[in-house]
Amino acid sequence: MAAAPAAPAYVPKTCDTSAAALQKQTLTVNGVTREYLEVAPSNITALVAKNVRNVPVVVSYHDAAQDGQKGAAATCWNEVASANGGVAIFPTAVGGNWNTRLEAGAADDVAFTRAVIAAVLAKYGLPGNEQLFVTGVGQGAAMASVMAMASGQLGANSRPTNYVAALATVNGSADPAVFSTSFAPTTLAAWSIKQPGYTGSDAQQIVYWMQQNGITAPAVGTSDAKFQSVVYTNPSYPAQQAITSTTVTPNYAGKDLSQDIWDRWFTKKVKVSDDTRTNGTVRDFLGVAQMGLLDVTKTLSTGVSRRYLVYLPKNYAALTAGGKKLPLVFSLHGRNGAAEFIALTSRWWEVAEKNGFIAVFPQGLNNTWNTGISASNPDVADMLALINQLKADYAVDANRIYMNGQSMGAAFTNRMAVQYPNLFAAVAPCYSGHLGASAYADAIVRTDVPLPVWQCRGQDEITSDFPGSEPAARQFWRVTVNKHLGNPVLQVDGRNATEIYTDGVAEYRWQVRQYQPHFEFEGQSQKLWDEFFKRFARDASGNLVTLP
């Protein structure tokens, strides 16, 4: 019996034609004009409008003796990223070789890459992206590693210049000379991929990323049809991993490998700025369906379509049997934010599931909120209409409605509460979103309705991160509305220090979180519910009630 014919050898898929169509861009950095290529999805405008915080950006470094176009042709990142809603960037090295040793007098490839990233983000209206990824092949892998290691370095206004969430290298890691450089700490998920026959070592690089990610747990070996891997994971932050893999197929590369990196790695990670000591933390990325959210778009009072995400507990039917009503919590994103992103980072849907209430994440028009004090503010009109719509569609307890916002979402929480305090049982405008000091003197502002208020900020926030007047907001809620004249009780809980005022007509809290920048930390929502929201309601007459 004749032997079966051998399977044909694997041939990597390349993208010469699409890479050749990419247009070269130029940028002058440190007096040197250099080239790069970039490509975005054809529907980039719609993607930004839907979720400006979920347009991944991939920086791909070419191998030695290539340029950005040849790197794109070899890896197909231009096709993989744009087909999946991401932007791809291909810097070109001076003379075809990267300054992977960070030698003085040679090209500053880190500064060039940072400038290119900034230009591309500005072009497409993206913020400091929490889904910024770097990758490279061969010498480009060494450059990608250096860029990732330097991503914790501070730039203007004492803030990180790039938020690299994940790194993927192929047949390369940082030059040994670089490990003696003193980089600022940074967490990121790192995947080192090697092909059979590659003779270099990634051991020092893996140890480096284990240290950066606080990984002390033992390695776990895994394998599948494509990779044999050793995985190191931080148990407290499971997305913070360092993985070293060898491809099962010797020359597995090109578009197939890039797609694997995209699917298995990049789309699974998001960087959140919740700790200035480590340039934030890496978390698992979850989409609307993974969070169990209902995606709703309706036209409300102003005639404009408004999108909002709704979370109903899995046992919603049982909880609402017999006409029972459930509390409602609003969670509002900041400027250049999105409903999906605040749902992901605040985790109010998890708290809602655990505690049996409804959570809603509205989407601001143009990714922000109108905080103007005008009586004709359209965002206020639509929020009032949304509250009524939610009451009609779901079993909402009108006496237990709460609002929490971050940054500009906090400012809009303030805006709703100063005019309509009776609609809420408590509010929590957090992470420095305020109204201007003069707003509190407007005729529509009410001071006659006691309202429990929890304000919070990060200790490491800087003034330019938020609009308005923080002292005026504190004075308004603590003294003018809630009549607190006595001293607070200080509660210290880990990184949180909270002043609690109870001598007035409604409780007021002021929380400052240590090592926290302008970003809401993941545990804030559970803390707000357990210690504050669940304790307050309105009665049928609108009076404030403290629950047992």
C-alpha positions in Angstrom: 0.0 0.0 0.0 1.5 3.4 -1.0 2.3 5.8 1.7 0.1 8.9 1.9 1.7 11.9 0.3 3.4 14.3 2.7 1.5 17.4 3.6 2.8 20.5 1.7 5.2 22.6 3.7 3.7 25.6 5.4 4.2 28.9 3.6 3.6 32.1 5.5 1.0 34.4 4.1 2.5 37.8 3.2 0.8 41.1 2.1 3.1 42.7 -0.5 0.3 44.2 -2.5 -1.6 45.9 0.4 1.7 47.0 2.0 2.8 48.6 -1.3 -0.4 50.7 -1.3 0.3 52.2 2.1 1.2 55.9 2.0 4.4 57.0 3.7 4.1 59.8 6.2 7.0 61.9 7.6 7.7 63.5 11.0 10.6 65.5 12.2 11.9 64.6 15.6 15.1 66.1 17.2 15.8 67.8 13.9 15.6 64.5 11.9 12.8 63.9 9.3 11.8 60.3 9.3 9.2 58.0 7.7 6.4 55.9 8.9 3.3 54.3 7.5 -0.1 54.0 9.2 -3.5 52.6 8.3 -6.9 52.7 9.9 -10.2 51.0 9.2 -12.5 52.6 6.6 -15.1 53.1 9.3 -12.8 54.7 11.9 -15.1 57.7 12.5 -18.0 55.4 13.4 -15.7 53.3 15.7 -14.5 56.4 17.5 -18.1 57.6 18.0 -19.2 54.3 19.4 -16.3 53.6 21.7 -13.3 56.0 21.5 -11.5 53.9 24.1 -11.7 50.7 22.1 -9.8 51.5 18.9 -6.6 49.4 19.4 -3.4 50.8 18.1 -0.6 48.4 17.0 3.0 49.6 16.5 4.9 47.1 14.4 8.7 47.3 14.1 10.4 45.8 11.0 13.4 43.5 11.1 17.0 44.6 10.3 17.7 45.8 6.8 14.0 46.5 6.1 11.7 49.5 6.2 8.1 50.0 7.4 6.7 48.9 4.1 8.7 45.6 4.0 7.7 45.0 7.7 4.1 45.5 6.8 4.4 43.1 3.8 6.0 40.4 6.0 3.6 40.6 8.9 0.3 41.9 7.4 -0.4 43.9 10.5 -1.9 46.5 8.1 -4.6 44.0 7.1 -5.1 42.3 10.5 -5.5 45.5 12.4 -7.7 47.4 10.0 -10.0 44.4 9.4 -10.6 44.1 13.1 -11.2 47.8 14.0 -7.6 48.8 14.8 -5.0 51.2 13.6 -1.5 49.9 12.6 1.7 52.0 12.6 5.0 51.0 10.9 7.9 53.2 11.8 11.1 53.0 9.6 14.5 52.8 11.2 17.3 55.1 10.1 19.4 53.2 7.6 17.3 50.1 8.2 18.6 49.3 11.7 17.1 50.2 15.1 19.1 51.7 17.9 18.3 48.8 20.2 21.2 49.5 22.5 20.0 53.1 23.1 23.4 54.4 22.1 24.0 58.2 22.5 24.4 60.0 19.3 22.4 57.4 17.3 18.7 57.8 16.3 16.4 58.1 19.3 13.9 55.6 18.1 11.9 55.7 21.4 11.3 59.5 21.0 10.4 59.0 17.3 7.9 56.3 18.1 6.3 58.4 20.8 5.9 61.3 18.5 4.4 59.1 15.8 1.9 57.6 18.2 0.9 61.1 19.4 0.4 62.2 15.8 -1.7 59.2 14.9 -3.8 59.5 18.0 -4.4 63.1 17.3 -5.3 62.4 13.6 -8.1 60.0 14.6 -9.2 61.8 17.7 -8.1 59.0 20.1 -7.1 59.6 23.7 -4.0 58.2 25.4 -5.1 54.8 24.3 -5.6 52.0 26.9 -5.2 49.5 24.0 -1.8 50.4 22.7 0.2 47.4 21.6 3.8 47.0 20.3 5.3 44.1 18.3 8.3 43.3 16.2 10.3 40.6 14.4 14.0 40.0 14.9 15.8 43.3 15.4 12.3 44.8 15.5 11.4 42.6 18.4 14.4 44.0 20.3 13.1 47.5 19.5 9.6 46.7 20.5 11.0 45.4 23.9 12.9 48.6 24.4 9.9 50.7 23.6 7.7 48.7 26.0 10.4 48.9 28.8 10.5 52.7 28.3 6.7 53.1 28.3 6.6 54.0 32.0 8.8 57.1 31.5 7.1 60.3 32.3 6.5 63.0 29.7 4.9 66.4 29.9 2.7 67.2 33.0 4.3 64.3 34.9 2.2 61.6 33.1 3.2 58.6 31.1 3.5 59.4 27.4 2.2 56.0 26.3 0.0 53.3 27.9 1.4 50.1 26.5 -1.0 47.3 27.4 0.7 44.4 25.7 3.9 43.4 23.9 4.4 40.5 21.4 7.9 39.8 20.1 9.0 37.2 17.5 12.5 35.9 17.5 14.0 38.6 19.6 14.2 40.5 22.9 16.0 43.6 24.3 19.7 43.8 23.9 21.5 42.7 27.1 23.0 46.1 27.4 19.6 47.7 27.8 18.8 45.9 31.1 21.3 48.1 33.0 19.2 51.2 32.0 17.0 52.6 34.7 13.5 52.6 33.4 10.4 53.8 35.3 8.2 50.9 36.4 5.5 49.7 34.0 3.2 46.8 33.9 2.2 45.1 30.6 1.4 41.7 29.3 4.4 40.3 27.4 4.5 37.4 25.0 7.8 36.2 23.6 7.4 33.9 20.5 10.3 31.9 19.1 10.5 29.7 16.0 12.3 26.3 16.2 15.9 26.9 15.4 16.0 30.4 16.8 19.2 30.5 18.9 18.7 33.6 21.0 17.5 33.6 24.6 14.5 35.5 26.0 15.2 34.4 29.6 16.5 37.8 30.8 13.6 39.5 29.2 11.0 37.2 30.8 12.6 37.7 34.2 12.3 41.5 33.6 8.6 41.3 32.8 8.0 39.0 35.8 9.5 41.7 38.0 7.6 44.5 36.4 4.3 42.7 36.7 4.9 41.5 40.3 4.8 37.8 39.3 6.1 35.4 41.9 3.8 32.4 41.1 5.4 29.3 39.5 5.3 28.7 35.8 2.6 26.7 34.1 3.3 24.8 30.9 0.7 24.7 28.1 0.5 23.5 24.5 -1.8 23.5 21.6 -1.7 22.9 17.9 0.3 26.1 17.3 2.4 26.9 20.4 4.3 25.2 23.2 4.3 27.8 26.1 5.5 28.5 29.6 3.1 31.0 31.3 3.9 33.2 34.3 0.9 35.0 35.8 0.2 37.5 38.6 -2.6 35.9 40.6 -4.0 39.2 41.8 -4.0 40.6 38.2 -4.4 37.6 35.9 -4.0 39.7 32.7 -0.5 40.6 33.8 1.4 37.7 32.3 4.8 36.9 30.9 4.7 34.1 28.3 7.5 32.4 26.3 6.3 30.2 23.4 7.8 28.2 20.6 5.8 27.7 17.5 5.0 24.1 16.6 5.4 24.8 12.9 9.0 25.8 12.2 8.3 28.8 9.9 4.9 29.9 11.3 4.9 33.6 10.5 3.2 36.3 8.4 -0.5 37.0 8.5 -1.4 33.8 10.3 0.9 34.6 13.3 -0.2 38.3 13.4 -3.8 37.2 13.5 -3.0 34.8 16.4 -1.3 37.6 18.3 -4.3 39.8 17.7 -6.9 37.2 18.7 -5.0 35.5 21.6 -3.2 38.4 23.1 -3.9 42.0 22.0 -7.7 41.9 22.0 -7.6 40.3 25.5 -5.7 43.1 27.3 -6.5 46.7 28.4 -4.3 49.0 30.4 -6.0 51.0 33.2 -4.3 54.0 34.9 -5.1 53.1 38.5 -1.7 53.2 40.2 1.1 55.8 39.6 3.7 53.5 41.1 3.5 51.0 38.3 2.1 53.0 35.4 -1.3 51.4 36.0 -2.3 47.7 35.8 -3.3 45.4 32.9 -6.8 43.9 33.0 -8.8 41.5 30.9 -10.7 43.3 28.1 -14.4 42.5 28.0 -16.9 43.5 25.3 -20.6 44.4 25.7 -21.7 40.8 25.3 -19.1 39.4 27.7 -20.3 41.8 30.4 -23.9 40.8 29.8 -25.1 44.3 28.8 -28.1 45.1 26.7 -27.2 47.6 24.0 -30.1 50.1 23.6 -30.5 53.1 21.3 -33.6 55.3 21.6 -34.7 58.7 20.6 -35.4 60.7 23.8 -36.8 64.2 24.4 -34.5 66.2 22.2 -35.1 64.0 19.1 -31.5 62.8 19.1 -30.7 59.1 19.2 -29.1 58.2 22.5 -27.2 54.9 23.2 -27.1 53.4 26.6 -26.1 50.0 28.0 -28.3 48.2 30.6 -27.4 45.5 33.0 -30.2 43.3 34.5 -29.2 40.7 37.1 -29.5 37.2 35.8 -32.3 36.5 38.3 -34.1 39.7 37.3 -37.4 37.9 36.8 -37.3 36.4 40.3 -36.2 39.6 41.9 -39.1 41.5 40.3 -41.8 38.9 40.8 -45.0 40.2 42.4 -44.3 43.7 41.3 -41.1 44.2 43.2 -38.9 47.1 42.1 -35.1 47.3 42.0 -32.6 50.1 42.7 -31.1 51.8 39.6 -27.5 53.0 39.4 -26.2 55.2 36.6 -22.5 55.1 35.8 -21.3 58.0 33.6 -18.1 58.0 31.6 -15.7 61.0 31.3 -14.7 63.2 28.4 -13.3 61.2 25.5 -14.9 58.2 27.2 -17.6 55.7 26.3 -20.4 53.7 27.9 -18.6 50.4 27.2 -15.3 51.6 28.7 -16.8 52.9 32.0 -18.7 49.6 32.3 -15.5 47.7 31.8 -13.5 49.8 34.3 -16.1 50.6 36.9 -17.5 47.0 37.0 -20.9 48.3 38.2 -22.5 45.4 36.3 -20.6 43.0 38.6 -21.8 44.9 41.7 -25.4 44.9 40.3 -25.3 41.1 39.7 -24.0 40.5 43.2 -26.5 42.9 44.9 -29.6 42.7 42.8 -30.1 46.1 41.1 -30.1 47.6 37.6 -27.0 49.3 36.3 -27.1 51.7 33.3 -24.2 53.2 31.3 -25.3 56.1 29.1 -23.2 57.3 26.2 -22.6 61.0 25.9 -22.9 62.7 22.6 -19.5 63.2 21.0 -18.1 61.1 23.8 -18.7 63.8 26.5 -21.4 65.6 28.5 -22.9 69.1 28.4 -22.4 70.4 31.9 -23.7 73.9 31.2 -25.9 75.4 33.9 -28.5 76.6 31.3 -32.1 75.5 32.0 -32.2 74.3 28.3 -29.3 72.0 28.6 -30.2 69.2 26.1 -28.2 66.5 28.0 -30.2 67.2 31.1 -33.4 67.0 29.2 -32.4 63.6 27.7 -31.2 62.3 31.0 -34.6 63.1 32.6 -36.3 61.4 29.6 -34.0 58.4 30.0 -35.0 58.0 33.7 -38.6 57.9 32.6 -37.9 55.5 29.8 -36.1 53.1 32.2 -39.0 53.3 34.6 -41.3 52.3 31.8 -39.1 49.5 30.5 -37.9 47.9 33.7 -38.9 47.5 37.3 -37.1 50.6 38.6 -37.6 51.7 42.2 -38.1 55.4 41.7 -37.1 56.1 45.3 -33.7 54.4 45.0 -32.0 56.0 42.0 -28.3 56.7 42.3 -25.7 58.3 40.0 -21.9 57.9 39.9 -19.7 59.6 37.3 -16.0 59.8 36.6 -14.3 63.0 35.4 -16.7 64.8 33.0 -19.2 62.2 34.0 -18.7 63.4 37.6 -19.3 67.0 36.4 -22.5 65.9 34.7 -23.5 64.0 37.9 -23.1 67.3 39.7 -25.1 69.1 37.0 -28.0 66.7 37.4 -27.9 66.8 41.2 -27.9 70.6 41.7 -31.1 71.0 39.7 -32.9 67.7 40.5 -31.6 66.5 43.8 -35.0 65.0 44.6 -34.6 62.4 41.8 -31.7 60.7 43.6 -31.2 58.9 46.9 -27.5 59.6 46.7 -24.8 60.6 44.2 -21.1 60.0 43.9 -19.2 62.4 41.5 -15.7 61.0 41.5 -12.3 61.6 40.2 -12.5 65.4 39.9 -15.4 66.4 37.7 -16.8 69.7 39.0 -18.9 72.7 37.9 -17.4 76.1 37.8 -17.7 78.0 41.1 -20.1 80.6 39.6 -22.6 77.8 38.6 -23.8 77.3 42.2 -25.3 80.8 42.3 -27.6 80.1 39.4 -31.4 80.3 40.0 -32.0 76.7 38.9 -29.6 75.4 41.6 -31.5 73.9 44.6 -30.1 74.0 48.1 -33.3 72.9 50.0 -33.1 69.2 49.4 -30.7 67.1 51.5 -28.7 64.7 49.3 -26.0 62.2 50.4 -22.9 63.0 48.4 -19.7 61.1 48.1 -16.9 63.0 46.3 -13.5 61.4 45.6 -10.3 62.2 43.8 -6.9 60.6 43.2 -4.0 62.0 45.3 -1.9 62.2 42.1 -4.4 63.9 39.9 -3.2 67.2 38.5 -5.2 70.4 38.1 -5.3 70.3 34.3 -6.9 66.9 34.4 -10.3 68.2 35.3 -12.4 71.3 34.8 -14.0 73.6 37.3 -13.4 74.3 41.0 -12.9 71.5 43.5 -13.1 73.7 46.6 -16.4 75.2 45.4 -18.0 71.8 44.9 -16.9 70.6 48.3 -18.2 73.7 50.0 -21.5 73.5 48.1 -22.3 69.8 49.0 -20.8 69.7 52.5 -21.9 73.0 53.9 -24.4 74.8 51.7 -26.7 71.7 51.0 -25.9 69.3 53.8 -25.2 71.7 56.6 -22.1 70.1 58.0 -20.2 72.4 60.4 -18.5 69.8 62.6 -15.4 67.8 62.2 -15.4 64.5 60.2 -14.5 61.0 61.2 -11.5 59.8 59.2 -11.7 56.3 57.7 -8.5 54.8 56.4 -9.0 51.8 54.1 -5.8 50.7 52.3 -5.0 53.4 49.9 -8.2 55.3 50.6 -8.6 58.0 53.2 -12.2 59.2 53.6 -13.6 62.1 55.6 -17.1 61.2 56.8 -19.4 64.0 57.9 -22.6 63.1 59.7 -23.6 66.1 61.8 -25.7 67.8 59.1 -28.9 66.9 57.3 -27.4 64.3 54.9 -24.2 62.4 55.0 -21.2 63.8 53.0 -17.9 62.0 52.2 -14.7 63.2 50.8 -12.3 60.4 49.7 -8.7 60.7 48.5 -6.9 57.6 47.1 -3.2 57.3 47.4 -1.1 56.7 44.2 -4.2 57.3 42.1 -4.2 59.4 38.9 -7.3 60.8 37.1 -9.0 57.4 36.8 -11.5 55.5 38.8 -10.2 52.3 40.4 -11.9 49.0 40.0 -13.1 48.6 43.6 -14.7 52.0 43.9 -18.1 50.8 42.8 -18.4 48.1 45.3 -17.2 50.4 48.0 -19.8 53.0 47.0 -22.6 50.5 47.1 -21.6 48.8 50.3 -20.9 51.9 52.4 -23.2 54.5 50.8 -25.8 53.9 48.1 -27.6 51.0 49.6 -28.1 52.9 52.8 -30.3 55.6 51.4 -33.7 56.0 49.7 -36.5 58.6 49.2 -40.0 58.0 50.6 -43.2 58.7 48.8 -43.0 62.4 49.7 -39.4 62.7 48.6 -37.9 62.8 52.0 -34.6 61.2 52.6 -34.7 57.9 54.4 -31.8 55.9 55.9 -32.3 52.2 55.4 -31.5 49.6 58.0 
